[in-house]
Amino acid sequence: MTEPETDGPPPFEDPFEGEDVEQRIYGTLLQTRNPTSVSEIAEQSDCDPKTARKYLSWFTDLGVATRHDGRPVTYERNDAYFEWRRVNDLAASHTPEGLRDRVADLTEQIETYQRRYDATHPSEVDALETDGDIDEVYADLNDWATAIHERRLHERARQQVADASGRASP
């Protein structure tokens, strides 16, 4: 008899199997990209709407979620919170020199794409109008946009570390 595989992601049919209700609601919240009603979040989290409302209120107080008043009240993930958390993690886990080097590497990568596509931003490039393999162009544009985003986060973390070390000095 073959043992069931335990490594890897949970089955798509039930991605929250084995998690408590708080984890299921959090996981559902992380997947929301648009304001979503309490009843929809409760259904996706397999819990009672009253329980979902309690945890969503708590996640809103923590800054993880954003509440939108209306009929019905809706919630969505607060991207600013996750960005803030990422910047803090970068600042805590990298040296100022490491952050500066990463910003320089990302800047070089961005400038390479700017020269390659003769544009200052990936949004200025029409992938269908470029020479070359369309899949490679789309991959480049995605990597370019990611590099811009990562450079901004690393620069914020670098500035945060510099500010903190400036405050720590006499």
C-alpha positions as CSV (number, residue, x, y, z in Angstrom):
1,M,0.0,0.0,0.0
2,T,1.4,3.4,-0.9
3,E,1.6,6.1,1.7
4,P,-0.1,9.4,0.9
5,E,2.2,12.1,0.0
6,T,2.6,14.7,2.8
7,D,5.0,17.2,1.3
8,G,3.8,20.0,-0.9
9,P,0.8,22.2,-0.9
10,P,-2.6,20.9,0.4
11,P,-5.0,19.5,-2.1
12,F,-6.7,22.3,-4.2
13,E,-10.1,21.0,-3.1
14,D,-9.5,21.9,0.5
15,P,-6.5,24.2,0.9
16,F,-7.2,24.9,4.6
17,E,-7.7,21.3,5.8
18,G,-6.4,20.8,9.3
19,E,-6.1,24.5,10.1
20,D,-8.1,26.2,12.8
21,V,-10.8,28.8,12.0
22,E,-8.4,31.7,12.6
23,Q,-5.9,30.3,10.1
24,R,-8.6,29.6,7.6
25,I,-10.0,33.1,7.7
26,Y,-6.5,34.6,7.5
27,G,-5.7,32.4,4.5
28,T,-8.9,33.4,2.8
29,L,-8.3,37.1,3.6
30,L,-4.8,36.8,2.1
31,Q,-6.4,35.6,-1.2
32,T,-8.8,38.5,-1.4
33,R,-8.0,41.2,-4.0
34,N,-11.3,42.9,-3.9
35,P,-13.7,43.9,-1.1
36,T,-15.4,40.6,-0.1
37,S,-18.5,40.2,2.1
38,V,-18.4,38.5,5.5
39,S,-20.7,35.7,4.3
40,E,-18.4,35.0,1.3
41,I,-15.3,34.9,3.6
42,A,-17.1,32.7,6.0
43,E,-18.2,30.3,3.2
44,Q,-14.7,30.1,1.8
45,S,-13.3,29.6,5.4
46,D,-15.9,27.0,6.3
47,C,-17.1,28.8,9.4
48,D,-20.1,30.7,10.7
49,P,-20.4,34.3,9.6
50,K,-20.5,35.5,13.2
51,T,-17.1,33.8,13.8
52,A,-15.7,35.3,10.5
53,R,-16.9,38.8,11.6
54,K,-15.2,38.5,14.9
55,Y,-11.8,37.5,13.4
56,L,-12.2,40.0,10.5
57,S,-12.7,42.8,13.1
58,W,-9.6,41.6,14.9
59,F,-7.5,41.5,11.7
60,T,-8.8,45.0,10.9
61,D,-7.6,46.2,14.3
62,L,-4.2,44.6,13.6
63,G,-4.0,46.3,10.2
64,V,-4.0,43.1,8.3
65,A,-7.4,43.8,6.8
66,T,-9.3,46.8,5.5
67,R,-13.0,47.2,6.3
68,H,-15.3,48.9,3.8
69,D,-18.6,50.1,5.3
70,G,-21.6,49.6,3.2
71,R,-24.3,47.1,2.5
72,P,-22.9,44.6,3.0
73,V,-19.8,45.5,4.9
74,T,-16.8,44.1,3.0
75,Y,-13.2,43.3,3.9
76,E,-10.0,42.8,1.9
77,R,-6.3,42.3,2.7
78,N,-4.4,45.5,3.5
79,D,-1.5,45.4,1.1
80,A,0.2,48.3,2.9
81,Y,0.4,46.2,6.0
82,F,2.2,43.4,4.1
83,E,4.5,45.8,2.4
84,W,5.4,47.4,5.8
85,R,6.0,43.9,7.2
86,R,8.3,43.0,4.3
87,V,10.3,46.2,4.7
88,N,10.7,45.5,8.4
89,D,11.8,42.0,7.7
90,L,14.4,43.2,5.1
91,A,15.7,45.8,7.5
92,A,16.0,43.3,10.3
93,S,17.7,40.5,8.2
94,H,20.1,42.5,6.1
95,T,23.1,44.8,6.8
96,P,23.1,48.3,5.5
97,E,25.8,47.2,3.0
98,G,23.7,44.2,1.9
99,L,20.7,46.4,1.3
100,R,22.7,49.0,-0.6
101,D,24.3,46.3,-2.8
102,R,20.8,44.8,-3.5
103,V,19.5,48.2,-4.5
104,A,22.5,48.7,-6.8
105,D,21.9,45.2,-8.4
106,L,18.2,45.9,-8.9
107,T,19.0,49.3,-10.4
108,E,21.4,47.7,-12.8
109,Q,18.8,45.1,-13.8
110,I,16.2,47.9,-14.3
111,E,18.6,49.9,-16.5
112,T,19.3,46.9,-18.6
113,Y,15.6,46.4,-19.3
114,Q,15.2,50.2,-20.0
115,R,18.0,50.0,-22.6
116,R,16.7,46.7,-24.1
117,Y,13.2,48.0,-24.6
118,D,14.0,51.7,-25.0
119,A,11.5,52.6,-22.3
120,T,11.6,53.9,-18.8
121,H,8.9,51.6,-17.4
122,P,7.5,48.2,-18.4
123,S,4.0,49.7,-18.8
124,E,5.4,51.7,-21.8
125,V,6.2,48.5,-23.7
126,D,3.7,46.9,-26.0
127,A,4.8,43.2,-26.0
128,L,3.0,42.6,-29.3
129,E,5.0,45.3,-31.0
130,T,8.4,44.0,-30.0
131,D,10.8,41.8,-31.8
132,G,11.5,38.4,-30.3
133,D,9.6,35.7,-28.6
134,I,6.4,37.0,-27.0
135,D,6.7,34.7,-24.0
136,E,10.3,36.0,-23.3
137,V,9.1,39.6,-23.7
138,Y,6.2,39.0,-21.2
139,A,8.7,37.3,-18.8
140,D,11.1,40.3,-19.1
141,L,8.3,42.8,-18.4
142,N,7.2,40.8,-15.4
143,D,10.8,40.6,-14.1
144,W,11.3,44.3,-14.8
145,A,8.2,45.3,-12.8
146,T,9.2,42.9,-10.0
147,A,12.7,44.5,-9.9
148,I,11.2,48.0,-9.6
149,H,9.0,46.9,-6.8
150,E,11.8,45.0,-5.0
151,R,14.1,48.0,-5.4
152,R,11.6,50.3,-3.7
153,L,11.2,47.9,-0.8
154,H,14.9,47.4,-0.4
155,E,15.5,51.1,-0.6
156,R,12.8,51.7,2.1
157,A,14.5,49.1,4.3
158,R,17.9,50.6,3.7
159,Q,16.6,54.0,4.7
160,Q,14.9,52.5,7.8
161,V,18.2,51.0,8.9
162,A,20.0,54.2,8.2
163,D,17.5,56.2,10.2
164,A,17.7,53.7,13.1
165,S,21.5,53.8,13.2
166,G,21.4,57.6,13.1
167,R,19.1,57.6,16.1
168,A,21.3,55.1,17.9
169,S,24.4,57.2,17.5
170,P,25.1,60.0,20.1
